[in-house]
Amino acid sequence: MSIPTTALADADTLTLTLATQVGQLLAARGHQVTTAESCTGGLIAGAITEVAGSSAWFERGFVTYANQAKVDMLAVPPGFLQTLGAVSEPVVAAMAQGAAEAAQAQWAVAVSGIAGPGGGSADKPVGTVWLAWACPHGIFTERQWFGGDRSAIRTQTVQRALQRLIELIKETA
């Protein structure tokens, strides 16, 4: 299934708008954000760096597609991965915390999911995504089920990650 070109353009515009708003909010506070990405493979960091001047509020991101990368780069406990799998609340929360600590950033966004087309199960079907945000007031998580093909699932994940980050930043004002 292909996504119409206009839908892709609209998705790109929304993503850039969200990333720009994240940047404005963080810059106004003098804060930094980092990313820890599995299923999106760097798309959140890519959206952030599309914004001119993003180096003022984004220094680095982590693409930890493999489980061992999550352990090595983000200090995710191996036991979480072995018993719960990468697409789980404890893992994504640990990813967010590990990224924030490694980057010394006030904010972190982490995602881990099943973008498909394969890899799903009855418990975790294709489109299942766990998201986490580490912020000065703690770690927040949520599970989403996104529809569409691999590209659509990844795009929706990026947009939700940025939308919730905006909400959390505004809540701390």
Phi, psi and omega per residue, in radians:
M1 nan 2.215 3.113
S2 -1.826 2.642 3.128
I3 -1.654 2.306 3.127
P4 -0.981 2.568 -3.110
T5 -0.978 -0.679 3.141
T6 -1.147 -0.633 3.102
A7 -1.145 -0.697 3.099
L8 -1.113 -0.755 3.125
A9 -1.098 -0.738 3.109
D10 -1.098 -0.721 3.122
A11 -1.113 -0.741 3.115
D12 -1.100 -0.711 3.135
T13 -1.127 -0.787 3.121
L14 -1.088 -0.783 -3.135
T15 -1.054 -0.791 3.127
L16 -1.135 -0.685 3.100
T17 -1.067 -0.784 3.128
L18 -1.121 -0.792 -3.137
A19 -1.098 -0.669 3.106
T20 -1.106 -0.743 3.128
Q21 -1.139 -0.716 3.058
V22 -0.975 -0.832 -3.122
G23 -1.060 -0.750 3.136
Q24 -1.087 -0.760 -3.123
L25 -1.161 -0.757 -3.136
L26 -1.202 -0.755 -3.137
A27 -1.064 -0.679 3.135
A28 -1.114 -0.449 -3.123
R29 -1.745 -0.146 -3.071
G30 1.215 0.517 -3.100
H31 -1.803 2.847 3.104
Q32 -2.058 2.650 3.018
V33 -2.179 2.614 3.023
T34 -2.287 2.889 -3.134
T35 -2.241 2.596 3.017
A36 -2.309 1.915 -2.972
E37 -2.151 2.404 3.006
S38 -1.982 -1.370 -3.026
C39 -1.132 -0.390 3.140
T40 -1.592 -0.180 3.004
G41 0.922 0.574 3.111
G42 1.774 0.041 -3.110
L43 -1.160 -0.572 3.109
I44 -1.175 -0.829 3.083
A45 -1.055 -0.668 3.101
G46 -1.092 -0.733 3.111
A47 -1.118 -0.740 -3.140
I48 -1.091 -0.759 -3.082
T49 -1.387 -0.061 2.959
E50 -1.227 -0.357 -3.097
V51 -1.458 2.139 3.098
A52 -1.030 2.340 3.138
G53 1.494 0.123 -3.085
S54 -1.110 -0.319 3.119
S55 -1.115 -0.281 3.092
A56 -1.283 -0.379 -3.077
W57 -2.361 0.083 3.078
F58 -2.439 2.073 -3.129
E59 -1.834 -0.668 -3.076
R60 -2.785 2.784 3.024
G61 -2.396 2.848 -3.112
F62 -2.145 2.159 2.996
V63 -1.783 1.912 -3.071
T64 -2.123 1.256 -3.073
Y65 -1.227 -0.736 3.140
A66 -1.508 2.621 3.126
N67 -1.014 -0.732 -3.119
Q68 -1.094 -0.572 3.084
A69 -1.137 -0.644 3.101
K70 -1.095 -0.715 3.116
V71 -1.186 -0.891 -3.040
D72 -1.174 -0.770 -3.007
M73 -1.617 -0.503 -3.003
L74 -2.099 0.019 3.132
A75 1.063 0.572 3.039
V76 -1.190 2.240 3.132
P77 -1.063 2.223 -3.133
P78 -0.974 -0.568 3.133
G79 -1.076 -0.622 3.079
F80 -1.048 -0.809 -3.102
L81 -1.161 -0.710 -3.099
Q82 -1.208 -0.689 -3.056
T83 -1.622 -0.558 -3.040
L84 -1.927 -0.378 -3.073
G85 1.526 2.838 -3.089
A86 -1.166 -0.516 -3.109
V87 -1.658 1.376 -3.102
S88 -2.678 2.763 -3.111
E89 -1.090 -0.841 -3.134
P90 -1.069 -0.645 -3.134
V91 -1.171 -0.821 -3.092
V92 -1.195 -0.591 3.065
A93 -1.133 -0.741 3.105
A94 -1.144 -0.631 3.079
M95 -1.067 -0.796 -3.131
A96 -1.107 -0.808 -3.140
Q97 -1.111 -0.785 -3.136
G98 -1.095 -0.692 3.121
A99 -1.159 -0.791 3.136
A100 -1.034 -0.749 -3.138
E101 -1.196 -0.780 -3.103
A102 -1.129 -0.636 -3.110
A103 -1.615 -0.122 -3.054
Q104 0.925 0.807 -3.134
A105 -1.875 2.600 3.100
Q106 -1.277 -0.431 -3.060
W107 -2.265 2.511 3.044
A108 -2.511 2.536 3.054
V109 -2.111 2.303 3.113
A110 -2.306 2.490 3.111
V111 -2.444 2.516 3.043
S112 -2.616 2.223 -3.074
G113 -2.810 -3.074 -3.140
I114 -2.016 1.759 -3.069
A115 -1.491 -0.249 3.083
G116 1.419 -3.050 0.132
P117 -1.338 -0.353 3.100
G118 -1.792 -3.067 3.049
G119 1.652 -0.149 -3.133
G120 -1.422 2.895 3.081
S121 -2.487 3.114 3.110
A122 -1.087 -0.688 -3.138
D123 -1.348 -0.598 -3.104
K124 -2.317 1.398 -3.129
P125 -1.227 2.844 3.040
V126 -0.920 2.356 -3.100
G127 1.780 -0.181 3.086
T128 -1.282 2.213 3.129
V129 -2.422 2.283 2.956
W130 -1.744 2.353 3.106
L131 -2.162 2.579 3.079
A132 -2.480 2.601 3.099
W133 -2.296 2.128 3.023
A134 -1.703 2.319 -3.112
C135 -2.528 3.082 -3.119
P136 -1.022 -0.331 -3.098
H137 -1.853 0.195 3.094
G138 2.256 -2.859 -3.135
I139 -2.067 2.308 3.135
F140 -2.066 2.455 -3.116
T141 -2.318 2.766 2.985
E142 -2.757 2.677 3.064
R143 -1.912 2.398 3.106
Q144 -2.214 2.695 2.991
W145 -2.151 1.916 -3.116
F146 -1.796 2.560 3.128
G147 -1.798 3.006 3.100
G148 1.779 -2.967 3.136
D149 -1.457 -3.107 -3.096
R150 -0.928 -0.815 -3.127
S151 -1.088 -0.767 -3.131
A152 -1.123 -0.728 3.131
I153 -1.094 -0.770 -3.134
R154 -1.165 -0.713 3.116
T155 -1.108 -0.786 3.121
Q156 -1.093 -0.624 3.109
T157 -1.118 -0.810 3.113
V158 -1.027 -0.830 -3.087
Q159 -1.127 -0.743 3.116
R160 -1.144 -0.699 3.122
A161 -1.025 -0.767 -3.134
L162 -1.265 -0.701 3.135
Q163 -1.033 -0.848 -3.111
R164 -1.198 -0.603 3.072
L165 -1.052 -0.762 3.091
I166 -1.019 -0.830 -3.141
E167 -1.024 -0.800 -3.112
L168 -1.155 -0.705 3.104
I169 -1.089 -0.773 3.137
K170 -1.108 -0.625 -3.139
E171 -1.171 -0.402 -3.117
T172 -1.582 -0.039 -3.101
A173 -1.223 nan nan
